[in-house]
Amino acid sequence: MNDSIRTGSAAHSIGPGGDIDALPGPQPDSADAGGLSAGDLSASATTVHRADHPDSLAALALRSAPSVAALQERIAAAREMARSAGPLPDPMISFGLNGERYPGTMLGADPMVMGTVMLNQAIPFPGKRGLQREAAEAEATARQSEWTRMRRQLAAEVRGMYADLYAMDAMRMSLQESRTSLALLESSAASRYAAGLSMQADLIEVQLQRSRITEQLDDIEAERTAMTSRLNAMLDRAADTPVRTGSLAGLADRPGTRAATGALTSGAEAIANAPDVDVRRRAVEVARLRLAVARREAWPNVAAGVEYGWRNGLPPMVTATLGIELPVWKTGKQDAEARAAAHDLEMARQDLRMAEAEARGEAQRLRSARDTATRQVDLYRLEIAPRSAQLLESARTSYAAGTGSGIRQTVEAFRMVIETRAGLARREADLYKAEIALAALTGTDPLVPSEGESR
């Protein structure tokens, strides 16, 4: 029996006794391991497609997401409401007819019958209209702040999902290569068993591992399909649109990214730039102006009017009127509204305090996650990856020579390689997600500039 099996770019032969001259697997030298990424460890002879860039997907989401468009409409509505808060109330015109013998005698037949036209205008107490306009404008500004927050969160979420897909793809690639390699190992075990050189348990061990890898591939494919569908929904495109991932190595270290997020993750600076804090700060300003409006409502409004009366054969009569509201029910109406507005203001202040505390905690958490992921990526690249490759090489050599623990040690070495590739990809994804989340928290994401910056 002399079979030749091709996996990746190398051909491996099985000799008459079931010996193998090579088993595929990553074999980086320790000196070169520092330049490895999960994508490098997962390289194979598969067809190369142009990978999507996470920033391009995030930009597409910012242009196409229905949630962003819906909030834009809400902002436009708030701005229109701000314009409507300034004008005076509409005036009222009224018509009248009166006389001593009216309605027995009509206008024009009796000089004592008079027709009247009256124009009335309600005039709010000075300062009310200005405060109402300021409060409405502050409301529109708060909506704008919410829009910025949504855009930051959306851009970070899209890129975070891309990172998760990257980790899945690295795991899938590793499993596919391992399954191919295990097919070679299974042929070797079958040849040895047929020649009476090994037990049947060795063959079953390899077959069982291949079946488990097939199960993992099915699970990953289902999970990836679900996540791709969610991502495409955020991009407002067909659910089955493919998303192809590329290497994340270096994306978190783009010029300016780490420097910016590293310089803006102290507690005070996180509070100054966090989108939730900005939204709550605007909410406090809105509540403050609403309280001022409610307190000013306690002051009475004025009503001014002018009346023109026409009588047949007599000079016309002109009457001017001026009225003022009597705040008889002030305690039960305006005062109660002012007290409610004061409670709303205090609630907004407490919400702001909570948002500031959460921003401080989130900055610390993300900084810790970023530093941990950085250390672990280096650990995988410099130590775990080369050692797992050495372990597989050693197990492969021992199995070919008929020494060591046999097939079980080789299968375990394959499993270690799979876990190493998946672990490195997961840590690279965690590092990238931490950097993106820090950029969203501190307002340093170039895709979503802070308010007032050019877009």
C-alpha positions as CSV (number, residue, x, y, z in Angstrom):
1,M,0.0,0.0,0.0
2,N,1.5,3.3,-1.1
3,D,-1.0,6.1,-0.8
4,S,-0.3,9.8,-1.4
5,I,-2.5,12.4,0.3
6,R,-2.3,16.1,-0.4
7,T,-3.2,18.6,2.3
8,G,-2.5,22.3,2.0
9,S,0.5,22.6,-0.3
10,A,2.5,19.5,0.8
11,A,2.1,15.8,-0.2
12,H,2.5,13.1,2.4
13,S,3.1,9.5,1.7
14,I,2.2,6.4,3.7
15,G,4.6,3.5,3.4
16,P,3.9,-0.2,3.4
17,G,4.0,-0.4,7.2
18,G,1.7,2.5,7.7
19,D,4.5,4.9,8.5
20,I,4.2,8.5,7.5
21,D,7.0,10.7,6.4
22,A,5.2,13.9,7.4
23,L,2.0,15.1,9.1
24,P,0.8,18.6,8.3
25,G,0.7,21.2,11.0
26,P,2.1,24.6,11.8
27,Q,5.8,24.5,12.5
28,P,7.0,28.1,13.2
29,D,10.5,28.5,14.5
30,S,10.7,30.2,17.8
31,A,12.8,33.0,16.4
32,D,10.0,33.8,13.9
33,A,7.0,33.3,16.1
34,G,6.8,36.9,17.1
35,G,5.5,37.8,13.6
36,L,2.7,35.2,13.6
37,S,-1.0,35.9,13.7
38,A,-4.0,33.6,13.7
39,G,-4.3,34.3,10.0
40,D,-0.7,33.2,9.5
41,L,-1.2,30.0,11.5
42,S,-4.3,29.2,9.4
43,A,-2.8,29.7,6.0
44,S,-3.9,27.1,3.4
45,A,-4.3,26.6,-0.3
46,T,-7.9,27.7,-0.3
47,T,-9.2,30.2,-2.8
48,V,-8.4,33.8,-1.9
49,H,-11.3,36.3,-1.8
50,R,-11.0,40.0,-1.2
51,A,-11.8,40.5,2.5
52,D,-14.2,43.1,3.8
53,H,-12.6,45.8,5.9
54,P,-14.3,46.4,9.3
55,D,-14.2,50.2,8.8
56,S,-15.9,49.9,5.4
57,L,-18.7,47.8,7.0
58,A,-19.0,50.3,9.8
59,A,-19.2,53.2,7.4
60,L,-21.9,51.3,5.4
61,A,-23.9,50.8,8.6
62,L,-23.7,54.5,9.4
63,R,-25.1,55.3,5.9
64,S,-27.7,52.6,5.7
65,A,-28.9,51.5,9.1
66,P,-32.7,52.3,9.6
67,S,-32.1,53.1,13.2
68,V,-29.8,56.0,12.3
69,A,-32.3,57.3,9.7
70,A,-35.1,57.1,12.3
71,L,-33.2,59.1,14.8
72,Q,-32.3,61.7,12.2
73,E,-36.1,62.2,11.6
74,R,-36.5,62.5,15.4
75,I,-33.9,65.3,15.4
76,A,-35.6,67.0,12.5
77,A,-38.9,66.9,14.4
78,A,-37.3,68.3,17.5
79,R,-35.9,71.2,15.5
80,E,-39.3,72.0,14.0
81,M,-40.8,71.9,17.5
82,A,-38.1,74.4,18.6
83,R,-39.2,76.8,15.9
84,S,-42.8,76.5,17.0
85,A,-42.0,77.5,20.6
86,G,-41.3,81.2,19.8
87,P,-44.3,82.8,18.1
88,L,-47.2,84.5,20.0
89,P,-50.5,82.6,20.3
90,D,-52.8,83.1,17.4
91,P,-55.0,86.2,17.8
92,M,-58.8,85.9,17.9
93,I,-61.3,88.0,15.9
94,S,-65.0,88.1,16.9
95,F,-68.1,89.8,15.5
96,G,-71.1,91.2,17.4
97,L,-74.5,92.9,16.9
98,N,-76.4,94.7,19.7
99,G,-79.1,97.3,20.2
100,E,-82.1,98.3,22.5
101,R,-84.8,96.7,20.3
102,Y,-82.6,94.1,18.7
103,P,-83.4,91.7,17.1
104,G,-86.7,93.4,16.3
105,T,-84.8,96.2,14.5
106,M,-81.9,95.4,12.2
107,L,-78.6,97.2,11.6
108,G,-79.0,100.3,9.4
109,A,-82.7,100.8,10.3
110,D,-82.1,101.9,13.9
111,P,-79.2,104.1,15.0
112,M,-79.2,102.3,18.4
113,V,-78.3,99.0,16.7
114,M,-74.5,98.6,16.5
115,G,-72.3,96.0,14.7
116,T,-68.9,95.3,16.3
117,V,-65.7,93.7,15.3
118,M,-63.2,92.8,18.1
119,L,-59.6,91.6,17.8
120,N,-58.0,89.9,20.9
121,Q,-54.4,88.9,21.4
122,A,-53.0,86.8,24.3
123,I,-49.6,88.0,25.4
124,P,-47.5,85.7,27.6
125,F,-45.7,87.2,30.6
126,P,-42.3,88.6,29.6
127,G,-39.7,85.9,29.5
128,K,-42.0,82.9,29.0
129,R,-41.6,82.7,25.2
130,G,-37.8,83.0,25.4
131,L,-37.6,80.2,28.0
132,Q,-39.9,78.0,26.0
133,R,-37.8,78.5,22.9
134,E,-34.5,77.8,24.8
135,A,-36.0,74.6,26.3
136,A,-37.1,73.4,22.9
137,E,-33.7,74.1,21.3
138,A,-32.0,72.3,24.2
139,E,-34.3,69.3,23.5
140,A,-33.2,69.3,19.8
141,T,-29.6,69.5,20.9
142,A,-30.1,66.5,23.2
143,R,-31.5,64.5,20.3
144,Q,-28.4,65.4,18.3
145,S,-26.3,64.1,21.2
146,E,-28.3,60.8,21.1
147,W,-27.6,60.6,17.4
148,T,-23.9,60.8,18.0
149,R,-24.1,58.2,20.7
150,M,-26.0,55.8,18.4
151,R,-23.5,56.3,15.6
152,R,-20.6,55.5,18.0
153,Q,-22.3,52.4,19.3
154,L,-23.3,51.2,15.9
155,A,-19.8,51.6,14.4
156,A,-18.3,49.8,17.4
157,E,-20.9,47.0,17.3
158,V,-20.4,46.3,13.6
159,R,-16.7,46.1,14.0
160,G,-17.1,43.9,17.1
161,M,-19.2,41.5,15.1
162,Y,-16.6,41.5,12.4
163,A,-14.0,40.5,15.0
164,D,-16.2,37.7,16.2
165,L,-16.6,36.4,12.7
166,Y,-12.8,36.6,12.3
167,A,-12.3,34.4,15.3
168,M,-14.9,31.9,14.0
169,D,-13.2,31.8,10.6
170,A,-9.8,31.2,12.1
171,M,-11.3,28.4,14.2
172,R,-13.0,26.9,11.1
173,M,-9.9,27.1,9.0
174,S,-7.9,25.3,11.8
175,L,-10.6,22.6,12.1
176,Q,-10.7,22.0,8.4
177,E,-6.9,21.6,8.1
178,S,-6.9,19.4,11.1
179,R,-9.6,17.2,9.7
180,T,-7.6,16.8,6.5
181,S,-4.5,15.9,8.5
182,L,-6.5,13.5,10.6
183,A,-7.6,11.8,7.4
184,L,-4.0,11.1,6.7
185,L,-3.4,9.9,10.2
186,E,-6.5,7.6,9.9
187,S,-5.0,6.0,6.8
188,S,-1.8,5.4,8.6
189,A,-3.6,3.9,11.6
190,A,-5.7,1.7,9.3
191,S,-2.5,0.5,7.5
192,R,-0.8,-0.3,10.8
193,Y,-3.8,-2.1,12.2
194,A,-4.1,-4.2,9.0
195,A,-0.4,-5.1,9.3
196,G,-0.9,-6.0,12.9
197,L,1.4,-3.2,14.2
198,S,-1.2,-1.4,16.3
199,M,-4.5,-1.9,18.1
200,Q,-8.0,-1.1,16.6
201,A,-8.4,1.4,19.4
202,D,-5.8,3.6,17.7
203,L,-7.9,3.7,14.5
204,I,-11.1,4.4,16.5
205,E,-9.4,7.2,18.4
206,V,-8.6,9.0,15.2
207,Q,-12.0,8.4,13.6
208,L,-13.7,9.7,16.8
209,Q,-11.6,12.9,16.7
210,R,-12.5,13.5,13.1
211,S,-16.2,13.1,13.9
212,R,-15.9,15.6,16.8
213,I,-14.2,18.1,14.5
214,T,-17.0,17.7,12.0
215,E,-19.5,18.4,14.8
216,Q,-17.5,21.6,15.7
217,L,-17.5,22.7,12.1
218,D,-21.3,22.3,11.9
219,D,-21.7,24.3,15.1
220,I,-19.4,27.1,13.9
221,E,-21.1,27.3,10.5
222,A,-24.5,27.7,12.2
223,E,-23.2,30.3,14.6
224,R,-21.5,32.2,11.8
225,T,-24.6,32.1,9.6
226,A,-26.7,33.6,12.5
227,M,-24.2,36.3,13.2
228,T,-23.8,37.2,9.5
229,S,-27.6,37.6,9.2
230,R,-27.6,40.0,12.2
231,L,-24.7,42.0,10.8
232,N,-26.4,42.2,7.3
233,A,-29.6,43.4,9.0
234,M,-27.6,46.2,10.6
235,L,-26.2,47.0,7.1
236,D,-29.7,46.9,5.6
237,R,-28.8,44.3,3.0
238,A,-29.8,40.7,2.2
239,A,-29.3,38.3,5.0
240,D,-27.2,35.9,3.0
241,T,-24.8,38.5,1.7
242,P,-21.3,37.0,2.4
243,V,-19.0,38.7,4.9
244,R,-15.3,37.8,4.3
245,T,-12.9,38.5,7.1
246,G,-9.2,39.4,6.8
247,S,-6.5,39.5,9.4
248,L,-7.0,41.7,12.5
249,A,-3.3,41.8,13.2
250,G,-2.2,45.5,13.2
251,L,-5.7,47.0,13.0
252,A,-5.8,47.8,16.7
253,D,-2.3,49.3,16.3
254,R,-3.1,51.7,13.5
255,P,-1.3,55.0,13.7
256,G,-3.0,57.2,16.3
257,T,-5.5,54.6,17.5
258,R,-3.7,53.3,20.5
259,A,-2.1,56.6,21.2
260,A,-5.5,58.4,21.2
261,T,-7.3,55.8,23.3
262,G,-4.4,55.5,25.7
263,A,-4.3,59.2,26.3
264,L,-8.1,59.6,26.8
265,T,-8.9,56.8,29.2
266,S,-8.4,58.5,32.5
267,G,-11.5,58.9,34.6
268,A,-11.9,62.6,34.0
269,E,-11.3,62.5,30.3
270,A,-13.6,59.5,29.9
271,I,-16.3,61.5,31.6
272,A,-15.7,64.4,29.3
273,N,-16.0,62.4,26.1
274,A,-18.3,59.4,26.9
275,P,-21.5,59.6,24.8
276,D,-23.8,58.5,27.6
277,V,-22.4,61.3,29.8
278,D,-22.9,63.8,27.1
279,V,-26.5,62.7,26.6
280,R,-27.2,62.9,30.4
281,R,-25.5,66.3,30.6
282,R,-27.8,67.6,27.9
283,A,-30.8,66.1,29.7
284,V,-29.9,68.0,32.8
285,E,-29.9,71.3,30.8
286,V,-33.2,70.4,29.3
287,A,-34.7,69.7,32.7
288,R,-33.2,72.9,34.1
289,L,-34.9,75.0,31.4
290,R,-38.2,73.1,31.8
291,L,-38.1,74.0,35.5
292,A,-37.5,77.7,34.6
293,V,-40.5,77.5,32.2
294,A,-42.7,75.9,34.9
295,R,-41.8,78.6,37.4
296,R,-42.4,81.4,35.0
297,E,-45.8,79.9,34.2
298,A,-46.9,81.0,37.6
299,W,-46.8,84.6,36.4
300,P,-50.1,85.7,34.8
301,N,-50.5,86.3,31.1
302,V,-52.1,89.4,29.6
303,A,-54.9,89.7,27.0
304,A,-55.2,92.9,24.9
305,G,-58.1,93.7,22.6
306,V,-59.5,96.4,20.4
307,E,-63.2,96.7,19.3
308,Y,-64.7,98.8,16.5
309,G,-68.5,99.5,16.5
310,W,-70.5,100.9,13.6
311,R,-74.0,102.5,14.1
312,N,-76.2,104.0,11.3
313,G,-76.1,107.8,11.3
314,L,-73.8,108.0,14.4
315,P,-70.0,108.2,14.8
316,P,-68.3,104.8,15.2
317,M,-67.2,103.6,18.6
318,V,-63.7,102.3,19.3
319,T,-63.0,100.3,22.5
320,A,-59.7,99.1,23.9
321,T,-59.5,96.3,26.5
322,L,-56.7,94.9,28.6
323,G,-57.1,91.9,30.8
324,I,-54.8,89.9,33.1
325,E,-55.1,86.3,34.3
326,L,-56.0,85.8,38.0
327,P,-53.8,83.0,39.4
328,V,-56.6,81.7,41.6
329,W,-55.7,78.1,41.2
330,K,-51.9,78.6,41.2
331,T,-51.2,76.2,44.1
332,G,-53.0,73.3,42.4
333,K,-51.7,74.0,38.9
334,Q,-48.6,76.0,38.3
335,D,-46.9,75.3,41.6
336,A,-47.5,71.6,41.2
337,E,-46.0,71.7,37.7
338,A,-43.0,73.5,39.1
339,R,-42.5,70.9,41.8
340,A,-42.8,68.1,39.3
341,A,-40.2,69.8,37.1
342,A,-37.9,70.2,40.1
343,H,-38.1,66.5,40.7
344,D,-37.3,65.8,37.0
345,L,-34.2,68.0,37.3
346,E,-33.0,66.2,40.3
347,M,-33.6,62.9,38.6
348,A,-31.6,64.1,35.6
349,R,-28.7,65.1,37.8
350,Q,-28.6,61.7,39.5
351,D,-28.7,60.0,36.1
352,L,-25.7,62.1,35.1
353,R,-23.8,61.1,38.2
354,M,-24.6,57.4,37.4
355,A,-23.4,57.9,33.8
356,E,-20.2,59.5,35.0
357,A,-19.5,56.6,37.4
358,E,-20.3,54.1,34.7
359,A,-18.0,55.9,32.3
360,R,-15.1,55.8,34.8
361,G,-15.7,52.1,35.4
362,E,-16.0,51.3,31.7
363,A,-12.8,53.1,30.9
364,Q,-11.0,51.1,33.6
365,R,-12.6,47.9,32.4
366,L,-11.7,48.4,28.7
367,R,-8.2,49.6,29.5
368,S,-7.7,46.4,31.5
369,A,-9.2,44.2,28.8
370,R,-7.0,45.9,26.2
371,D,-3.8,45.3,28.2
372,T,-4.7,41.8,29.0
373,A,-5.5,41.0,25.4
374,T,-2.2,42.6,24.4
375,R,-0.2,40.4,26.8
376,Q,-2.1,37.3,25.7
377,V,-1.6,37.9,22.0
378,D,2.1,38.2,22.7
379,L,2.1,35.1,24.8
380,Y,0.4,33.1,22.1
381,R,2.7,34.3,19.3
382,L,5.9,34.0,21.3
383,E,5.3,30.9,23.4
384,I,2.1,29.0,23.0
385,A,2.0,28.8,19.2
386,P,5.7,27.7,18.6
387,R,5.5,25.2,21.5
388,S,2.2,23.6,20.3
389,A,3.9,23.3,16.8
390,Q,6.9,21.6,18.5
391,L,4.6,19.3,20.4
392,L,2.8,18.2,17.2
393,E,6.2,17.7,15.5
394,S,7.5,15.6,18.4
395,A,4.3,13.5,18.6
396,R,4.4,13.0,14.8
397,T,8.0,11.9,14.9
398,S,7.4,9.6,17.8
399,Y,4.4,8.0,16.1
400,A,6.3,7.5,12.9
401,A,9.1,5.8,14.8
402,G,6.7,3.7,16.9
403,T,7.9,5.2,20.2
404,G,6.1,7.4,22.7
405,S,2.5,7.2,23.6
406,G,1.3,6.4,20.1
407,I,-1.8,7.7,18.4
408,R,-3.3,9.3,21.5
409,Q,-0.4,11.6,21.9
410,T,-0.6,12.7,18.3
411,V,-4.3,13.3,18.5
412,E,-3.8,15.4,21.6
413,A,-1.2,17.4,19.8
414,F,-3.6,18.1,17.0
415,R,-6.2,19.2,19.5
416,M,-3.6,21.5,21.1
417,V,-2.8,23.1,17.7
418,I,-6.5,23.7,17.1
419,E,-7.0,25.3,20.5
420,T,-3.9,27.5,20.0
421,R,-5.1,28.8,16.6
422,A,-8.5,29.5,18.0
423,G,-7.1,31.1,21.2
424,L,-4.8,33.4,19.3
425,A,-7.6,34.5,17.0
426,R,-9.9,35.1,20.0
427,R,-7.3,37.2,21.7
428,E,-6.7,39.2,18.6
429,A,-10.4,39.8,18.3
430,D,-10.6,40.8,22.0
431,L,-7.8,43.3,21.5
432,Y,-9.4,44.8,18.5
433,K,-12.8,45.0,20.2
434,A,-11.3,46.7,23.3
435,E,-9.6,49.3,21.2
436,I,-12.8,50.0,19.2
437,A,-14.8,50.3,22.4
438,L,-12.3,52.7,23.9
439,A,-12.5,54.8,20.7
440,A,-16.3,54.9,21.0
441,L,-16.1,55.8,24.7
442,T,-13.5,58.6,24.3
443,G,-14.8,60.0,21.0
444,T,-11.6,59.2,19.1
445,D,-13.2,57.0,16.4
446,P,-12.4,58.8,13.1
447,L,-15.6,57.4,11.5
448,V,-17.8,59.2,14.1
449,P,-16.2,62.6,15.0
450,S,-17.4,64.4,18.1
451,E,-20.0,67.1,17.7
452,G,-18.5,70.2,16.1
453,E,-15.9,68.3,14.2
454,S,-16.0,67.9,10.4
455,R,-17.5,64.8,9.0
